[in-house]
Amino acid sequence: MDEEKRFIINEETAPIVKQMFEMLASGYNYAEIARYMNERGIPTSRGGKWNKNSFHSIFSNRRYLGKYIFHGEEIDGGIPQLIDDGLFADVQKVLEKYAAAPSRGKAKVEYLLSDKLICGKCGHKMTGISSTSKSKKIHHYYKCVGVTKGVCDKRTIRKQFIEDEIVYAIVGNGTEQNPHGILTDEFIDMVAAETYLLIQTERNDCEIKRLESLVADNQKAINNLMQALMLGKIADTILAQIEKLESENKELNDTIESEKALQINYSYADIRKWLQHFRTLDYSKTKNRKDLIDTFIYRVLLYDDKMKVIFNLKGEQQNELLLNLIFPDYPDGNGDTGENGAKEKETDNSVSNSEGCAYTPVMVDPRGVEPLTF
């Protein structure tokens, strides 16, 4: 509120709110937006870190439409509008899809590849489902949405198998053949270097230098006015000008400090150490598996005989690493009550018995790997 107790837009935080709305409307999910905010040092309103639970009250807040809300009643135009009607409506559609998604909320277990796993046959998403065998055991799978729509014949795949293979592809399984997965020393060096260069490129040094130049110009003007004052010029006028310039410099210096605070100052060694720590985590824990997949995996294209894993590298969707994993035997839902069902682990965090797949990494342009929507 201003000095006259009228509502005004906070010019410092308003651009951040607008950007979050635009990111959600353009396809970013909660985890990606949270990571974007945390990487840039932008805190929540309470000064903490962002997570996937930080956003719903923001994206559903009708006050951003300029509606003053009192005892449940909305008054149009009661406060300044921050988000335009069209963008707000687009975001509400996304929230509705989140609420209706079959792999969210209704599931008793967390499907770690939701929004990442795509059918290689028809291009639709594969979502989490469960079924109960004759022995009353609950088994979990990913199923192609195209099958439900009657446009695809893709077989389901066991949740445990596919998630284990993704984890192995990233960090290895400790065997001599696959000790570190894709996280070899060479890969870590490459990603650390790319990330460090990206951080340096995104630093807002130009804006800081511009502001510092304005401060220097103001200081030069202040010095000149002080010289004029010493020569006996009109004191009141000069003092008012000096006070105005000093006030501007204080605001400029505050802005410079804010810009510097928002910059990421990780060194190459910091980034490399952070990448290496993924080798040491306990991947029997769902949280660690989820963090690993969210950090490294952009898309997984699943076929009946193989899958292609696209990693998050350089600019999220540019020059990504494609990893072909050839299945020795397709682990689908057929025969769950028989031999295959007996072999399946009962806990979500157990380690798959799969004897690994053939890894063939190549650099690709991942265009054409977005899920189909209607």
Number of C-alpha atoms within 10 A of each C-alpha: 9 8 6 6 7 10 13 11 14 10 8 10 11 13 12 13 16 16 12 21 22 17 16 20 19 12 11 14 15 19 16 17 20 21 17 14 18 18 15 16 17 19 13 15 10 6 8 11 16 21 16 13 10 15 16 11 9 13 18 14 11 17 20 22 18 19 18 18 14 8 5 7 9 14 13 14 12 15 18 17 17 18 19 12 12 9 14 21 14 15 21 17 12 17 17 10 11 14 13 12 14 15 22 16 12 13 13 10 15 17 22 21 25 17 17 21 29 29 28 21 15 18 21 25 26 29 24 28 19 16 13 12 14 10 9 9 13 11 21 23 20 27 24 27 22 19 17 10 9 8 12 16 12 19 17 22 22 20 24 24 21 22 21 22 21 21 21 22 23 21 22 21 18 12 9 8 10 16 15 19 20 21 19 17 12 10 13 18 18 14 19 21 17 16 20 20 13 13 18 16 10 11 17 15 14 9 12 19 12 12 18 17 12 16 21 13 14 18 16 12 15 20 13 13 19 16 12 14 16 10 9 8 13 10 14 10 11 16 15 11 15 20 12 13 18 16 12 15 20 12 13 17 17 12 16 18 12 13 16 15 13 17 18 17 15 13 15 17 13 12 17 19 13 13 18 16 9 18 19 8 13 11 21 14 12 17 13 14 21 17 14 20 21 17 16 16 21 22 23 26 23 23 18 18 12 18 24 22 25 27 23 20 19 15 11 13 16 14 17 20 23 21 21 20 21 18 18 13 12 17 20 17 18 14 11 19 15 11 10 13 17 11 11 18 15 14 10 20 15 16 19 18 12 14 10 19 17 14 16 11 15 11 12 13 13 17 8 8 18 16 18 14 7 3
